[in-house]
């Protein structure tokens, strides 16, 4: 069962209804301490925050994953490296126990190494099969400034895949792009990555999606 992301109520008092006597209702046995949502992430440099590795990106506060604060979330593992294709992600990811929500963000680096959309989708499915989470959030990829149609077309395929697989599709880059699919100027860094402010916005958007996915009981993986 997915972890709940809301605090339980502490207790209640009520009248007995017999004369003027008062009776205290026994407090709810549920703890007021929230159970964190167990999150795993797999991605490329847009998950590391262009910091080399997932661990480096979180430690530096550059990765969007750094926005998953306790006590609501605990990052239980995953894999992300700068420049990674979805093929490399599928090769490197390892099984993880008791994952409530897996967040996938990949595909930007596939076309330059000859990986087409069909193979990209297949690799993402392999990753889910390995991790076997309770629910999946499939993220869109960020704009590609020089070839915006590349990202736009891939995102359409990712959204369709999420619907077919009963995953949750998320577009955390929506606020960072302009009509036409290119970067909004405040968040343009090098054409395929954003800056610290941009990654913070992405993390905040995904944080809300993850909580919503967990609260809804997850997707039917």
Helices and strands as residue ranges (DSSP letters): E 14-15, E 22-23, E 37-43, H 45-48, H 54-60, G 64-67, E 73-80, H 86-92, E 101-105, G 111-113, H 117-131, E 135-139, H 148-165, E 168-170, G 174-176, G 185-187, H 196-215
